Amino acid sequence: MQLENLAKACQPATFGRNQQDVYDESYRKAGKMDVANFATNLSPLHLGMIDTVHDTLLRGQHSGKMIRYELYKLNVYGKPSQLFTFWHARLLSFLNLGPGAFFKAHVDTPRTEAMFGSLVVVFPTIHEGGSLLFKHGGKEWSFESAKTASTSSDPQAAFVAFFSDVEHEVSPVIDGYRVTLTYNLYFDESKSLPVVVSPGSRADEEAKMALVRLLDDPDFLPDGGLLGFGLTHKYALSITTDLSALENKLKATDAAFKRLCTALSLPISLKVAYQDDLYGEYDYCLGDEFLDLEYSGECDGGIAGVLVELKKGVLVMDAQKTMANGLSIGDFGDPQSKPIAWAKPILQMTNGVKTPYVAYGNQACLDSNYGDVCLVAEIPSAIHRKAQRP
């Protein structure tokens, strides 16, 4: 009865779409209660949840950062209507037709650049269904809160934390009530811990050895060039984002690649990669910042052309194309241009920012391009690499 009353006290849950809160029961069916309307004495910090999240998610360069958490919402994913029999509800749920509460696959929108993830605490209420399903990088995981609640001899809350850009969904609740508290997780820039340098994982060591073998190969970028890495995780970006500040907020695999290159004394930084049809033989033009061309007037030649003209970018060509055509750095039309080898290709629009500009052809028109953020390391020539090796 108490859970039923709690469910009745909730409002229909909305979700974010294009910077707006949207209510659509075909996408999300659940109840929500804003923090102004309830109180709880549950403390993720005192219960050790935040320490667990820190040790699990914040490794490497983030190990010295502290976490600030903020209670965001209480959600109730309720049982089906009494008009439906239990087995009827199971059939409808299997067919993904309801009537139990659910939330279709989505990715959270970071509230600020400091926000890196979410913490979901699931209360030990008996329910069936309502699994939290995750997808990222071609892999899938599931968190069975119903199983956790039913198998524990003593009532115990369960919790799960994940990065903001991980796609997740709540499967339909077949019976009972699934009650959760959601917390937003932020880097606490005002506090820090001593950075703990722990031994690298097996994957880190294997990646390091693979990169060392690549650098020892005299046929790999023989005249030097760049090594690119398309980011795995999504970050809160705008046209005014300071890329140097963003480097300290890199997550998981992205942070590991930066850490690996730094350990091998390879200068590495974040770059904005723009593609443009003007330079067909090149893949991208790399810049140190997003180019703001909104309402700026002429942009003849496109984004890449402007970056080169303003000396704010360098043209790069895929190293495989370079070697296949028997080219070297000196053969490029632009003396500043460089070949680039991609350790991991850029996933279009994983971290892209739209740049509108005025394009000129037979007549002026408003056009746009996207700058995608990636990590880029500078690779010396094979001769210098060999001289630098012990």
Secondary structure, DSSP 8 states (H G I E B T S, - for coil): -HHHHHHHHSEE--EEETTEEE--TTTEE-EEEEGGG------TTTTTHHHHHHHHH--GGGTTEEEEEEEEEEEEE----TTS-HHHHHHHHHTT--SS-EEEEE----SSTTEEEEEEEE----EEE--EEEEETTEEEEE-HHHHHHH-SS---EEEEEETTSEEEE--EEEE-EEEEEEEEEEEEEEE---------HHHHHHHHHHHHHHH-TTSSTT-EEEEEE-SS-----TT--HHHHGGG--HHHHHHHHHHHHTT--EEEEEEE--TTSTT-SEEEESS----TT-S--TTHHHHHHHHTT-EEEEEEHHHHHHTT--GGGSSSTT-EEEEEEE---TTSSEEEEEEEEESSSEEEEEEEEEEEEEEEE--HHHHHHH--
